Amino acid sequence: MTRNADLVARYGSPLYLYDLDRVTAARDSLLSSLPEGFELFFSFKANPHPQIARALRGTGERGCLAEISSTGELTAALEAGFTGSEMLYTGPGKTHEELRVAIGAGVTSFSVESPSDLRHVGEVATGHGVVADCLLRVNSATSSAATSIRMTGTPSQFGIDSETLPELMPELRAVPGTRLFGAHLFSLSNAKDEESLVGEFRHTISVAARLRREVGLPVHLLDIGGGFAAPYLSPGERPAYPNLRAELEDVLDEEFPDWRRGVPRIACESGRHLVGDCGELLCTVVNIKESRGRKFVILDAGINTLGGMSGLGRLLPVSVRLEETDPAEREVATLAGPLCTPGDVLGKNVPLPVLEVGDVVSIPNAGAYGMTASLLMFLGRPAPTEVVVRGGEVVSASRVEFTRKYD
């Protein structure tokens, strides 16, 4: 019996398999690509599994901090060993209740996206007798990279429009319970290549320096965002960034000459790059059928298990492989899940090995935006098991359970 078939026999199918050795390798590789002294936040939205987060936090000086945006992620971060002082709370719609929980747990650093968001943080902080350090998330009027997923330069729920800051600064400085602590600029996601990433970071740093000079924005901490790429649901390796350190050092020396002394502190953040290649989804072929000249391979994993956005017309680049060999014989088929909805399609015209009912297959690079980016409760099927390994040995197996609470 192969390893994957053995795991499915022991823990059920579908099953997410996470390798902690790959998690720490990704963290160490990215940190080595950044200048000395950079802080690196792990974006919990990519995969909030506490053991993955614990591995990224590490025990030394060069571990990750936590970027969270919900009380659920706060709970996962605390379980992983992060303290409130090691967290940055983000998001455009923070409620008073979640702010109360977060500040009560010791979180004092927030990225705020609007004047009202800043006021909400200040009101709750004042009620707790603390002052919250707030980064202004800035929606720059301009950008650098023309490719990848744009996160700035357009009307958005994210960030304060940069051109409005001169008028807003007096109001923002005066919010009780808050201290303007720096800037947060997140311009793109999943950069196409290193040149695009470097270009955007250079632009972001220059924007922050200009805002400090021209509108008096205090910059004790500058979070330049992310954009680090990773393959998703298809074969491939994490990209390397051999020129990133020198490029960042160059622009920081120009725009923030004291940054090497920690003035300001510089941070970036990553989700998919840190955890994307640590995971694979194991699932089982449950049915194969022909319909009017098209072949359908039906798995026990669908949009409730993997990338639920596919059910909204965003088909995923799913690649399915058998563990034993890379078969020479292949065919093209529609890859569907088991749900009774026509939206449960993972991919159309997908190249596949020739499969049979009962085959255990794997979908690679599924460590980020996998289970928790899916329609988990749709049609009430059980959540997949999550199995964590280190050194090839299973260290834990768990499953999210859904219960309904009646008052």
BELMOSUL-V905981 format. One record per helix or strand. SS is the DSSP state (a for helix, b for strand). FROM is the first residue (numbers start at 1). TO is the last residue. If there is no record, write none. Layout:
SS:FROM:TO
SS:FROM:TO
//
This chain:
a:3:11
b:15:19
a:20:33
b:39:43
a:44:46
a:50:57
b:65:68
a:71:79
a:84:86
b:87:89
a:96:104
b:109:112
a:115:127
b:132:139
b:149:150
b:160:161
a:162:173
b:178:184
b:188:189
a:194:215
b:221:223
a:244:255
a:259:261
b:265:270
a:272:278
b:279:291
b:294:299
a:308:312
b:320:322
b:330:336
b:345:353
b:360:363
a:371:373
a:378:380
b:385:390
b:393:399
//
